[in-house]
Every structure is written in C-alpha cells, then in structure tokens.
Amino acid sequence: MNVVFRNARIFDGSGAAAFAGEIRVEGNRITEVARAPHTVSSHDARVFDCTHHVVMPGLVEPHAHITWPTSVEKFVPGMYLPPEELALTAARNARILLDHGFTSAYSAGALSKSLEISLNAHIVSGGMPGPRLIPSSVEREPPNETDLDPGKVEGNQRGPDGMRSFVKACAELGAKAVKFLISGESALKPGASHELLYDAEELMAAGEQARESNVWLTGHAHGAEAVKIGVRSGFRVLYHCTYADDEGLDLLESRKHELFVAPTIGIIQATLDANPPPHFDMSHMKADAAIVLEHQKALVPKLRARGIRLLPGGDYGFPFNPNGRNARDLELWVRHFGYTPLEVLQAATELGGQIMGMGDELGLIKPGYLADLLMIKGDPTEDVTVLQDKHNISLIMKDGQLYKTPEARP
C-alpha cells in the first residue's frame, strides 16, 4: 500500500522546527519527504489531507510495563491477577499503548516469565494490535511485602552462577531485555533506594552472560553505588539514577554512546497527585516522591550537559499511574526538567528509535525509515499536552499499515 500525506506540518523527530511539506510511504518505508513548495508523487497512493495537523514519528515508550495491570480503561487495586486475566490485560494494554500513539515499547520488566514474549509473537504476526516490542521476562528482584509487590522469581539462586543462569534462561525463553533491581525502592521500604540488592561480582556475571546470550540488561538504580555498579556491569538502560554522585556521572558519561538513562518522572508526579482510599496510607510514598523530584530536577541538567541520552517513560501501570497516560511524561519534562516541546519530542522519537536498537531506521521521518507515523490534530511542537488525548491522534500508522484513520477511529 502506498500513502501520501499532503498539506502537513512535519516534525521529523530530529528536534528541528516543524516545516510544511509532504510525505510518501511505499510498503512499510518512507520513500519521499518534500518541503513546500515541493511535492511528492501521489501516483497509485491513498492521499490524506493533513491540514491543521502535524505529522510526526510514532512515540516510543522506553519504560513499558505492559503486564502491570492498571490502565486508563481498567483499574486494578493491586498488582496480582490470575494468569488468564493477566494475559488478557496485557493484550489490552498493548492495544491501549498503540491507541495513544506509542508505536514502539521497550519493556522494563514483566509479571510473567514468558507472557510478553508470547504477546510480542502475536503482535508481530498481526494477530493482535500493539506496539513494536522489546519483550522482557519477569523482573529479577527480591520480593517485598507491600500491596504493590510485582512478584518474585521462583527458585532464584544467588551468586554469579545464579545470575548467569537467570539471564541465560530469560534469553532462551525469547526475552530481548532482562531487568534487575540493582537497588531497592524507598517508596516501598524507607531507605531502600540506597541499598544494593546484588554485589559487583553477581552483576558482572550477569553482564557477561547478557553479552554471550545477546540480550540487553535493564536496571532499576536509585542509589549512587547502584548507578556505578550498573555502568561497570554493562547495563544498557538505567532507570532513575536519582542519587548519582560525581563519580557516577563520570562513569555514565564515559559510556554515553552505549547506554541510556530514564529518570522516570511520571510515577513520581503520580504519587504526589494520588488521592488513595483511606485504608491505603501513601504518606511515606508521597514524602519520598517529593525528595526524589527535587533530586531529579537537579540531576537531569547535569546529565544533559554531559551528553547522556535521556529518555521519558514514567513507570506506567500502577493503580495511580495507569497505562495509557504515558504521554503525560512529555509535559512533565517540559515542566520539571526545562525541556522545550521540540527537545522532549526528539527524546521520545529519535532517541526512542535508538533504544529500540533501530536508530538507523526508526524514529525519524526520513527516506528509507520505517513508516511509523502519527497525524496529530493541533501542534505538539508548541504544546505537548495535545498528545495526552487520543482523540487528537487522527491517524496512526505502524510499519506502513494504517491502524487508525480519520474515517475510522478505535
């Protein structure tokens, strides 16, 4: 199928200002991009008039929790669901992400060993709607005793051999990313963000096995030592990095072409905004979130100054931070981190293509790139909040296939 977008304002993902122009798609690739007054060929193509719209690359969610139960369509008070219900909920969440313009997602951990892997196979085959997905297996973490415990890995061994065994098993299941909680989480246990859950020898072994098994390591790392051990062990993605010290910043900078950092502001703001029922006391969580927010507001400018690739993505899927609200992160980056709309959109598109391992063909509107495109009513390059309403997304194209058009809206 050939498609032409005419009379568009084009944000190409590079961070440059939007421009008037046209786009031609043939099959699953962009073949022509023309700046007005130049035009593209409309021969044998379906033409969409994009007047009053911006056409941009599909969004990338780099901290996806598709198996986390709560979404904008369905509230779940905790984290546990029976296996059958969890599978159906994950399928719903995958569709919800696509409905909201996220054509790609990098998993930050799952509630099941193999569910995301099976889900991804169905998405790839066309059996169900969802984003391009880097699937993960279950998170490698010690359990906690709160209502928000996302589960545990049964039969986990400690020590370097246990880490190698876990990473190898995840890879053999078909996971492409393997998640470790390098540090604890103070929102759930006071002071835990500064605790190391694994020692250096264990995580170095995990890194060695990840390279041997050709998978990426993803780490939850708040504390200063957690950040440093994550970098040294070869983790590709580090979430939070809240208390990174100068030595940690130097290490991150030394690997800036190999790794990504995602501060994960969405869950922090959601915690501060939450209005829980009387039986659920979030006072400690709110106090911790206020501390984390101030640290991240100081941290992000330092990371940016060092050229470290920073990505939005806010831990969506918790009861007070549902899947489907993901685009709120873009607004929070403008509000708290001083990003311009153009800058945060670049992080969510061009850098998003890079975290997917497809930076040479995903995340930009450029000839030869994959046709993951959105047609947005309004101008997100001036006001990113327009992306929070799925009804402002008039058209969604993923891999050259029209998922949503102005004539038929899911």
C-alpha positions as a Markdown table, in Angstrom:
| # | Residue | x | y | z |
|---|---|---|---|---|
| 1 | Met | 0.0 | 0.0 | 0.0 |
| 2 | Asn | 1.2 | 3.5 | -0.9 |
| 3 | Val | 0.2 | 6.5 | 1.2 |
| 4 | Val | 0.8 | 10.2 | 0.8 |
| 5 | Phe | 0.4 | 12.9 | 3.5 |
| 6 | Arg | -0.4 | 16.3 | 2.0 |
| 7 | Asn | -0.7 | 19.8 | 3.4 |
| 8 | Ala | 1.1 | 18.6 | 6.6 |
| 9 | Arg | 3.3 | 20.3 | 9.2 |
| 10 | Ile | 6.1 | 17.8 | 9.6 |
| 11 | Phe | 8.0 | 17.2 | 12.8 |
| 12 | Asp | 10.7 | 14.8 | 11.6 |
| 13 | Gly | 12.0 | 13.7 | 15.0 |
| 14 | Ser | 15.3 | 15.4 | 14.8 |
| 15 | Gly | 14.5 | 18.2 | 17.1 |
| 16 | Ala | 14.3 | 20.8 | 14.3 |
| 17 | Ala | 11.3 | 23.0 | 13.9 |
| 18 | Ala | 8.3 | 21.6 | 12.1 |
| 19 | Phe | 8.0 | 22.5 | 8.4 |
| 20 | Ala | 5.3 | 22.5 | 5.7 |
| 21 | Gly | 5.6 | 19.5 | 3.4 |
| 22 | Glu | 4.5 | 16.2 | 2.1 |
| 23 | Ile | 5.4 | 12.5 | 2.8 |
| 24 | Arg | 5.1 | 9.4 | 0.6 |
| 25 | Val | 5.1 | 5.9 | 2.0 |
| 26 | Glu | 5.5 | 2.8 | -0.1 |
| 27 | Gly | 5.0 | -0.5 | 1.7 |
| 28 | Asn | 6.5 | -0.1 | 5.2 |
| 29 | Arg | 9.1 | 2.6 | 4.3 |
| 30 | Ile | 9.1 | 6.3 | 3.9 |
| 31 | Thr | 10.3 | 6.9 | 0.3 |
| 32 | Glu | 9.9 | 10.7 | -0.1 |
| 33 | Val | 9.9 | 13.8 | 2.1 |
| 34 | Ala | 9.3 | 17.1 | 0.4 |
| 35 | Arg | 9.4 | 20.6 | 1.9 |
| 36 | Ala | 6.8 | 23.0 | 0.5 |
| 37 | Pro | 6.5 | 24.2 | -2.2 |
| 38 | His | 8.0 | 20.9 | -3.5 |
| 39 | Thr | 5.6 | 17.9 | -3.6 |
| 40 | Val | 5.9 | 14.1 | -3.6 |
| 41 | Ser | 4.3 | 11.8 | -6.2 |
| 42 | Ser | 0.8 | 10.8 | -5.4 |
| 43 | His | 0.7 | 8.1 | -8.1 |
| 44 | Asp | -1.1 | 4.9 | -7.0 |
| 45 | Ala | -1.4 | 6.2 | -3.5 |
| 46 | Arg | -4.1 | 6.9 | -0.9 |
| 47 | Val | -3.9 | 10.6 | 0.0 |
| 48 | Phe | -4.6 | 12.1 | 3.4 |
| 49 | Asp | -5.1 | 15.8 | 3.7 |
| 50 | Cys | -3.3 | 16.9 | 6.8 |
| 51 | Thr | -4.5 | 20.5 | 7.0 |
| 52 | His | -4.4 | 21.7 | 10.7 |
| 53 | His | -2.4 | 18.6 | 11.6 |
| 54 | Val | 1.2 | 17.8 | 12.5 |
| 55 | Val | 2.7 | 14.5 | 11.1 |
| 56 | Met | 5.4 | 13.1 | 13.4 |
| 57 | Pro | 7.1 | 9.8 | 14.1 |
| 58 | Gly | 5.4 | 7.3 | 16.3 |
| 59 | Leu | 6.2 | 7.7 | 20.0 |
| 60 | Val | 8.4 | 5.2 | 21.8 |
| 61 | Glu | 7.8 | 4.2 | 25.5 |
| 62 | Pro | 11.2 | 3.2 | 26.9 |
| 63 | His | 9.9 | 2.1 | 30.3 |
| 64 | Ala | 7.0 | -0.1 | 29.4 |
| 65 | His | 5.1 | -2.3 | 31.8 |
| 66 | Ile | 2.5 | -3.9 | 29.6 |
| 67 | Thr | 1.8 | -6.6 | 32.2 |
| 68 | Trp | 1.3 | -4.0 | 35.0 |
| 69 | Pro | -2.5 | -4.3 | 35.4 |
| 70 | Thr | -4.0 | -0.9 | 35.7 |
| 71 | Ser | -4.8 | 1.2 | 32.6 |
| 72 | Val | -7.0 | 4.2 | 31.7 |
| 73 | Glu | -9.7 | 1.6 | 30.8 |
| 74 | Lys | -9.4 | -0.7 | 33.8 |
| 75 | Phe | -8.5 | 0.0 | 37.4 |
| 76 | Val | -6.9 | -2.9 | 39.4 |
| 77 | Pro | -6.3 | -2.1 | 43.1 |
| 78 | Gly | -3.1 | -4.2 | 43.4 |
| 79 | Met | -0.6 | -5.9 | 41.1 |
| 80 | Tyr | -1.8 | -9.5 | 41.2 |
| 81 | Leu | -4.1 | -11.0 | 38.6 |
| 82 | Pro | -4.8 | -14.7 | 37.8 |
| 83 | Pro | -2.7 | -15.9 | 34.8 |
| 84 | Glu | -5.6 | -15.9 | 32.4 |
| 85 | Glu | -6.7 | -12.5 | 33.4 |
| 86 | Leu | -3.2 | -11.2 | 33.3 |
| 87 | Ala | -2.7 | -12.4 | 29.7 |
| 88 | Leu | -5.9 | -10.7 | 28.5 |
| 89 | Thr | -5.0 | -7.5 | 30.4 |
| 90 | Ala | -1.6 | -7.4 | 28.8 |
| 91 | Ala | -3.1 | -7.7 | 25.4 |
| 92 | Arg | -5.5 | -4.8 | 26.3 |
| 93 | Asn | -2.6 | -2.7 | 27.5 |
| 94 | Ala | -0.6 | -3.3 | 24.3 |
| 95 | Arg | -3.6 | -2.1 | 22.3 |
| 96 | Ile | -4.0 | 0.9 | 24.6 |
| 97 | Leu | -0.4 | 2.0 | 24.0 |
| 98 | Leu | -0.9 | 1.9 | 20.3 |
| 99 | Asp | -4.2 | 3.7 | 20.6 |
| 100 | His | -2.3 | 6.5 | 22.4 |
| 101 | Gly | 0.3 | 6.8 | 19.7 |
| 102 | Phe | 3.1 | 4.6 | 21.1 |
| 103 | Thr | 4.1 | 2.6 | 18.1 |
| 104 | Ser | 7.1 | 1.1 | 19.9 |
| 105 | Ala | 7.8 | 0.0 | 23.5 |
| 106 | Tyr | 10.9 | -1.2 | 25.4 |
| 107 | Ser | 9.9 | -3.4 | 28.3 |
| 108 | Ala | 11.1 | -2.6 | 31.8 |
| 109 | Gly | 10.0 | -5.9 | 33.2 |
| 110 | Ala | 7.0 | -8.2 | 33.3 |
| 111 | Leu | 4.9 | -10.1 | 35.8 |
| 112 | Ser | 5.3 | -13.3 | 33.9 |
| 113 | Lys | 8.3 | -15.2 | 32.6 |
| 114 | Ser | 7.1 | -15.6 | 29.1 |
| 115 | Leu | 3.9 | -13.6 | 28.6 |
| 116 | Glu | 5.5 | -10.6 | 26.9 |
| 117 | Ile | 7.4 | -12.9 | 24.6 |
| 118 | Ser | 4.2 | -14.7 | 23.5 |
| 119 | Leu | 2.3 | -11.4 | 23.3 |
| 120 | Asn | 5.0 | -10.0 | 21.0 |
| 121 | Ala | 4.8 | -13.0 | 18.7 |
| 122 | His | 1.1 | -12.3 | 18.3 |
| 123 | Ile | 1.7 | -8.7 | 17.6 |
| 124 | Val | 4.4 | -9.4 | 15.0 |
| 125 | Ser | 2.2 | -11.9 | 13.3 |
| 126 | Gly | -0.7 | -9.4 | 13.0 |
| 127 | Gly | -2.8 | -11.4 | 15.4 |
| 128 | Met | -3.5 | -8.5 | 17.7 |
| 129 | Pro | -2.7 | -4.8 | 17.8 |
| 130 | Gly | 0.2 | -3.4 | 19.8 |
| 131 | Pro | 3.5 | -1.6 | 19.5 |
| 132 | Arg | 6.8 | -2.9 | 18.3 |
| 133 | Leu | 8.1 | -4.5 | 21.5 |
| 134 | Ile | 11.4 | -5.3 | 23.0 |
| 135 | Pro | 10.0 | -8.1 | 25.4 |
| 136 | Ser | 11.3 | -8.8 | 28.8 |
| 137 | Ser | 10.9 | -11.7 | 31.2 |
| 138 | Val | 10.0 | -11.4 | 34.9 |
| 139 | Glu | 12.0 | -8.8 | 36.9 |
| 140 | Arg | 14.9 | -10.2 | 38.9 |
| 141 | Glu | 14.3 | -8.9 | 42.4 |
| 142 | Pro | 13.9 | -9.9 | 46.0 |
| 143 | Pro | 10.2 | -9.8 | 47.0 |
| 144 | Asn | 8.7 | -7.1 | 49.2 |
| 145 | Glu | 5.6 | -7.3 | 51.4 |
| 146 | Thr | 3.6 | -4.4 | 50.1 |
| 147 | Asp | 0.4 | -4.3 | 48.1 |
| 148 | Leu | 2.5 | -3.1 | 45.1 |
| 149 | Asp | 4.9 | -6.1 | 45.1 |
| 150 | Pro | 5.1 | -7.0 | 41.4 |
| 151 | Gly | 6.1 | -10.6 | 42.3 |
| 152 | Lys | 9.2 | -12.6 | 42.5 |
| 153 | Val | 11.2 | -15.1 | 40.5 |
| 154 | Glu | 10.8 | -18.6 | 42.0 |
| 155 | Gly | 13.9 | -20.7 | 42.5 |
| 156 | Asn | 16.3 | -17.8 | 42.0 |
| 157 | Gln | 19.9 | -18.6 | 43.1 |
| 158 | Arg | 22.3 | -16.1 | 44.4 |
| 159 | Gly | 25.9 | -15.7 | 43.4 |
| 160 | Pro | 27.5 | -15.2 | 40.0 |
| 161 | Asp | 26.3 | -18.6 | 38.7 |
| 162 | Gly | 22.7 | -17.8 | 39.8 |
| 163 | Met | 22.9 | -14.5 | 37.8 |
| 164 | Arg | 24.3 | -16.3 | 34.7 |
| 165 | Ser | 21.6 | -18.9 | 35.0 |
| 166 | Phe | 18.8 | -16.4 | 35.2 |
| 167 | Val | 20.0 | -14.3 | 32.3 |
| 168 | Lys | 20.5 | -17.4 | 30.1 |
| 169 | Ala | 17.1 | -18.7 | 31.0 |
| 170 | Cys | 15.4 | -15.4 | 30.0 |
| 171 | Ala | 17.3 | -15.3 | 26.7 |
| 172 | Glu | 16.3 | -18.9 | 25.9 |
| 173 | Leu | 12.6 | -18.0 | 26.5 |
| 174 | Gly | 13.0 | -15.3 | 23.9 |
| 175 | Ala | 13.4 | -12.2 | 26.1 |
| 176 | Lys | 15.4 | -9.4 | 24.5 |
| 177 | Ala | 15.8 | -7.3 | 27.7 |
| 178 | Val | 16.4 | -8.6 | 31.2 |
| 179 | Lys | 15.5 | -6.4 | 34.2 |
| 180 | Phe | 17.4 | -6.3 | 37.5 |
| 181 | Leu | 16.5 | -4.2 | 40.5 |
| 182 | Ile | 20.1 | -3.2 | 41.4 |
| 183 | Ser | 18.8 | -1.0 | 44.3 |
| 184 | Gly | 15.8 | -1.2 | 46.4 |
| 185 | Glu | 12.9 | 1.3 | 46.4 |
| 186 | Ser | 12.5 | 3.8 | 49.3 |
| 187 | Ala | 8.9 | 4.4 | 48.3 |
| 188 | Leu | 8.1 | 0.8 | 49.4 |
| 189 | Lys | 10.7 | 0.5 | 52.2 |
| 190 | Pro | 12.3 | 3.5 | 53.8 |
| 191 | Gly | 16.0 | 3.9 | 52.9 |
| 192 | Ala | 15.9 | 1.0 | 50.4 |
| 193 | Ser | 16.9 | 3.2 | 47.4 |
| 194 | His | 20.4 | 3.4 | 48.8 |
| 195 | Glu | 20.6 | -0.4 | 49.4 |
| 196 | Leu | 22.4 | -2.7 | 46.9 |
| 197 | Leu | 20.4 | -5.8 | 46.2 |
| 198 | Tyr | 23.3 | -7.5 | 44.3 |
| 199 | Asp | 27.1 | -7.3 | 44.7 |
| 200 | Ala | 29.5 | -6.4 | 42.0 |
| 201 | Glu | 30.6 | -9.9 | 41.3 |
| 202 | Glu | 27.0 | -11.0 | 40.7 |
| 203 | Leu | 26.2 | -8.2 | 38.3 |
| 204 | Met | 29.4 | -8.5 | 36.4 |
| 205 | Ala | 28.5 | -12.2 | 35.8 |
| 206 | Ala | 25.0 | -11.1 | 34.6 |
| 207 | Gly | 26.7 | -8.6 | 32.2 |
| 208 | Glu | 29.0 | -11.3 | 30.8 |
| 209 | Gln | 26.1 | -13.7 | 30.3 |
| 210 | Ala | 24.0 | -11.0 | 28.7 |
| 211 | Arg | 26.7 | -10.3 | 26.1 |
| 212 | Glu | 27.1 | -14.1 | 25.5 |
| 213 | Ser | 23.3 | -14.5 | 25.1 |
| 214 | Asn | 22.9 | -11.4 | 23.1 |
| 215 | Val | 20.3 | -9.7 | 25.4 |
| 216 | Trp | 20.3 | -6.2 | 27.0 |
| 217 | Leu | 20.4 | -5.6 | 30.7 |
| 218 | Thr | 18.0 | -3.1 | 32.2 |
| 219 | Gly | 18.4 | -1.8 | 35.7 |
| 220 | His | 16.4 | -0.1 | 38.5 |
| 221 | Ala | 19.1 | 2.0 | 40.1 |
| 222 | His | 18.3 | 4.9 | 42.5 |
| 223 | Gly | 21.4 | 4.9 | 44.8 |
| 224 | Ala | 24.9 | 6.2 | 43.9 |
| 225 | Glu | 26.5 | 2.8 | 44.2 |
| 226 | Ala | 23.7 | 1.1 | 42.2 |
| 227 | Val | 24.4 | 3.5 | 39.3 |
| 228 | Lys | 28.1 | 2.8 | 39.4 |
| 229 | Ile | 27.8 | -0.9 | 39.6 |
| 230 | Gly | 25.2 | -0.9 | 36.8 |
| 231 | Val | 27.5 | 1.1 | 34.4 |
| 232 | Arg | 30.5 | -1.1 | 35.2 |
| 233 | Ser | 28.5 | -4.3 | 34.7 |
| 234 | Gly | 27.4 | -3.2 | 31.2 |
| 235 | Phe | 23.8 | -2.4 | 31.8 |
| 236 | Arg | 22.3 | -0.7 | 28.7 |
| 237 | Val | 19.5 | 1.1 | 30.4 |
| 238 | Leu | 19.4 | 2.6 | 33.9 |
| 239 | Tyr | 16.2 | 3.9 | 35.3 |
| 240 | His | 16.0 | 6.6 | 37.9 |
| 241 | Cys | 19.7 | 7.3 | 38.8 |
| 242 | Thr | 18.3 | 9.6 | 41.5 |
| 243 | Tyr | 21.3 | 9.8 | 43.8 |
| 244 | Ala | 24.1 | 9.5 | 41.2 |
| 245 | Asp | 27.2 | 11.2 | 42.6 |
| 246 | Asp | 30.0 | 12.8 | 40.6 |
| 247 | Glu | 31.9 | 9.5 | 40.1 |
| 248 | Gly | 28.7 | 8.0 | 38.8 |
| 249 | Leu | 28.1 | 10.9 | 36.4 |
| 250 | Asp | 31.7 | 10.5 | 35.1 |
| 251 | Leu | 31.1 | 6.8 | 34.5 |
| 252 | Leu | 27.8 | 7.4 | 32.8 |
| 253 | Glu | 29.5 | 10.0 | 30.6 |
| 254 | Ser | 32.2 | 7.5 | 29.7 |
| 255 | Arg | 29.6 | 5.1 | 28.4 |
| 256 | Lys | 27.2 | 7.7 | 26.9 |
| 257 | His | 27.3 | 6.1 | 23.5 |
| 258 | Glu | 26.4 | 2.7 | 24.9 |
| 259 | Leu | 23.7 | 3.4 | 27.4 |
| 260 | Phe | 20.5 | 5.3 | 28.2 |
| 261 | Val | 19.1 | 6.9 | 31.3 |
| 262 | Ala | 15.4 | 7.3 | 32.0 |
| 263 | Pro | 14.6 | 9.4 | 35.1 |
| 264 | Thr | 11.1 | 8.1 | 35.3 |
| 265 | Ile | 9.3 | 11.2 | 36.5 |
| 266 | Gly | 5.8 | 10.0 | 35.7 |
| 267 | Ile | 5.5 | 7.7 | 38.7 |
| 268 | Ile | 6.9 | 10.5 | 41.0 |
| 269 | Gln | 4.3 | 13.0 | 39.9 |
| 270 | Ala | 1.5 | 10.4 | 40.0 |
| 271 | Thr | 2.5 | 9.6 | 43.6 |
| 272 | Leu | 2.4 | 13.2 | 44.6 |
| 273 | Asp | -1.0 | 13.7 | 42.9 |
| 274 | Ala | -2.6 | 10.4 | 44.1 |
| 275 | Asn | -5.7 | 10.5 | 46.3 |
| 276 | Pro | -5.8 | 7.0 | 47.7 |
| 277 | Pro | -8.7 | 5.4 | 49.7 |
| 278 | Pro | -8.5 | 5.8 | 53.5 |
| 279 | His | -7.2 | 2.2 | 54.0 |
| 280 | Phe | -4.1 | 2.8 | 51.8 |
| 281 | Asp | -1.6 | 5.1 | 53.5 |
| 282 | Met | 0.6 | 6.8 | 50.9 |
| 283 | Ser | 2.1 | 9.4 | 53.2 |
| 284 | His | 5.6 | 7.9 | 53.2 |
| 285 | Met | 5.5 | 7.3 | 49.5 |
| 286 | Lys | 4.5 | 11.0 | 48.9 |
| 287 | Ala | 7.3 | 12.2 | 51.2 |
| 288 | Asp | 9.8 | 10.1 | 49.3 |
| 289 | Ala | 8.4 | 11.2 | 45.9 |
| 290 | Ala | 8.9 | 14.9 | 46.9 |
| 291 | Ile | 12.6 | 14.2 | 47.7 |
| 292 | Val | 13.1 | 12.2 | 44.5 |
| 293 | Leu | 11.5 | 15.0 | 42.4 |
| 294 | Glu | 13.9 | 17.6 | 43.8 |
| 295 | His | 16.9 | 15.4 | 43.2 |
| 296 | Gln | 15.9 | 14.6 | 39.6 |
| 297 | Lys | 15.3 | 18.2 | 38.8 |
| 298 | Ala | 18.9 | 18.9 | 39.9 |
| 299 | Leu | 20.2 | 15.7 | 38.2 |
| 300 | Val | 18.8 | 16.0 | 34.7 |
| 301 | Pro | 20.6 | 19.2 | 33.7 |
| 302 | Lys | 23.9 | 17.6 | 34.7 |
| 303 | Leu | 23.2 | 14.5 | 32.6 |
| 304 | Arg | 22.2 | 16.7 | 29.7 |
| 305 | Ala | 25.3 | 18.8 | 29.9 |
| 306 | Arg | 27.4 | 15.6 | 29.7 |
| 307 | Gly | 25.6 | 14.4 | 26.5 |
| 308 | Ile | 24.0 | 11.4 | 28.1 |
| 309 | Arg | 21.0 | 10.1 | 26.2 |
| 310 | Leu | 17.9 | 10.7 | 28.4 |
| 311 | Leu | 14.5 | 9.2 | 27.7 |
| 312 | Pro | 11.0 | 9.9 | 29.0 |
| 313 | Gly | 9.0 | 7.0 | 30.3 |
| 314 | Gly | 7.3 | 7.1 | 33.7 |
| 315 | Asp | 6.6 | 3.6 | 35.1 |
| 316 | Tyr | 3.0 | 3.4 | 34.0 |
| 317 | Gly | 0.7 | 0.6 | 35.0 |
| 318 | Phe | 0.4 | 1.1 | 38.8 |
| 319 | Pro | -3.1 | 1.8 | 40.2 |
| 320 | Phe | -2.4 | 5.5 | 40.5 |
| 321 | Asn | -0.3 | 5.7 | 37.3 |
| 322 | Pro | -2.2 | 3.8 | 34.6 |
| 323 | Asn | -1.1 | 2.5 | 31.2 |
| 324 | Gly | -2.4 | 4.9 | 28.6 |
| 325 | Arg | -1.3 | 8.0 | 30.5 |
| 326 | Asn | 2.2 | 7.6 | 29.1 |
| 327 | Ala | 2.3 | 10.8 | 27.1 |
| 328 | Arg | 2.0 | 12.8 | 30.3 |
| 329 | Asp | 5.7 | 12.3 | 30.8 |
| 330 | Leu | 6.4 | 14.7 | 27.9 |
| 331 | Glu | 4.5 | 17.5 | 29.7 |
| 332 | Leu | 6.4 | 16.7 | 32.9 |
| 333 | Trp | 9.7 | 17.0 | 31.2 |
| 334 | Val | 8.8 | 20.5 | 30.0 |
| 335 | Arg | 7.5 | 21.5 | 33.4 |
| 336 | His | 10.2 | 20.0 | 35.7 |
| 337 | Phe | 13.3 | 19.5 | 33.5 |
| 338 | Gly | 13.2 | 22.6 | 31.4 |
| 339 | Tyr | 12.9 | 20.8 | 28.1 |
| 340 | Thr | 11.2 | 22.5 | 25.1 |
| 341 | Pro | 8.5 | 20.6 | 23.4 |
| 342 | Leu | 10.8 | 20.0 | 20.4 |
| 343 | Glu | 13.5 | 18.6 | 22.7 |
| 344 | Val | 11.3 | 16.2 | 24.5 |
| 345 | Leu | 9.6 | 15.1 | 21.3 |
| 346 | Gln | 13.0 | 14.3 | 19.9 |
| 347 | Ala | 13.8 | 12.2 | 23.0 |
| 348 | Ala | 10.5 | 10.3 | 22.5 |
| 349 | Thr | 11.1 | 9.6 | 18.8 |
| 350 | Glu | 14.7 | 9.8 | 17.5 |
| 351 | Leu | 16.2 | 8.6 | 20.8 |
| 352 | Gly | 13.4 | 6.2 | 21.1 |
| 353 | Gly | 14.4 | 4.5 | 17.9 |
| 354 | Gln | 17.9 | 4.2 | 19.3 |
| 355 | Ile | 16.8 | 2.4 | 22.5 |
| 356 | Met | 14.9 | 0.0 | 20.3 |
| 357 | Gly | 18.2 | -0.8 | 18.6 |
| 358 | Met | 16.8 | 0.6 | 15.4 |
| 359 | Gly | 18.3 | 4.1 | 15.3 |
| 360 | Asp | 19.2 | 3.7 | 11.6 |
| 361 | Glu | 15.6 | 3.1 | 10.6 |
| 362 | Leu | 13.2 | 4.1 | 13.3 |
| 363 | Gly | 12.3 | 7.4 | 15.0 |
| 364 | Leu | 12.7 | 9.9 | 12.2 |
| 365 | Ile | 10.7 | 11.0 | 9.1 |
| 366 | Lys | 13.3 | 10.4 | 6.5 |
| 367 | Pro | 13.5 | 8.4 | 3.3 |
| 368 | Gly | 14.3 | 4.8 | 4.0 |
| 369 | Tyr | 13.0 | 4.9 | 7.5 |
| 370 | Leu | 10.2 | 2.7 | 8.7 |
| 371 | Ala | 6.7 | 4.2 | 8.4 |
| 372 | Asp | 5.6 | 4.6 | 12.0 |
| 373 | Leu | 3.7 | 7.8 | 11.8 |
| 374 | Leu | 1.1 | 9.9 | 13.7 |
| 375 | Met | -1.2 | 12.6 | 12.4 |
| 376 | Ile | -1.9 | 14.9 | 15.2 |
| 377 | Lys | -4.7 | 17.5 | 15.4 |
| 378 | Gly | -3.1 | 20.6 | 16.9 |
| 379 | Asp | 0.6 | 21.3 | 17.3 |
| 380 | Pro | 2.6 | 19.2 | 19.8 |
| 381 | Thr | 5.8 | 21.1 | 18.9 |
| 382 | Glu | 4.1 | 24.0 | 20.7 |
| 383 | Asp | 2.0 | 22.2 | 23.3 |
| 384 | Val | 2.9 | 18.6 | 24.1 |
| 385 | Thr | -0.3 | 18.1 | 26.1 |
| 386 | Val | -2.3 | 17.6 | 22.9 |
| 387 | Leu | -0.7 | 14.1 | 22.8 |
| 388 | Gln | -2.4 | 13.1 | 26.1 |
| 389 | Asp | -5.8 | 12.9 | 24.4 |
| 390 | Lys | -6.0 | 10.0 | 22.0 |
| 391 | His | -8.8 | 11.8 | 20.1 |
| 392 | Asn | -6.2 | 14.3 | 18.9 |
| 393 | Ile | -4.5 | 11.5 | 17.1 |
| 394 | Ser | -6.4 | 11.4 | 13.8 |
| 395 | Leu | -4.2 | 8.7 | 12.2 |
| 396 | Ile | -1.8 | 6.0 | 13.4 |
| 397 | Met | 0.5 | 4.1 | 11.0 |
| 398 | Lys | 2.8 | 1.3 | 12.2 |
| 399 | Asp | 5.1 | -0.4 | 9.8 |
| 400 | Gly | 3.3 | 1.2 | 6.9 |
| 401 | Gln | -0.1 | -0.3 | 8.0 |
| 402 | Leu | -2.9 | 2.0 | 8.8 |
| 403 | Tyr | -4.1 | 1.2 | 12.3 |
| 404 | Lys | -6.3 | 4.3 | 12.7 |
| 405 | Thr | -7.6 | 6.7 | 10.1 |
| 406 | Pro | -9.7 | 9.9 | 10.3 |
| 407 | Glu | -12.6 | 7.9 | 8.9 |
| 408 | Ala | -12.4 | 5.0 | 11.4 |
| 409 | Arg | -11.3 | 5.7 | 15.0 |
| 410 | Pro | -10.7 | 2.9 | 17.6 |
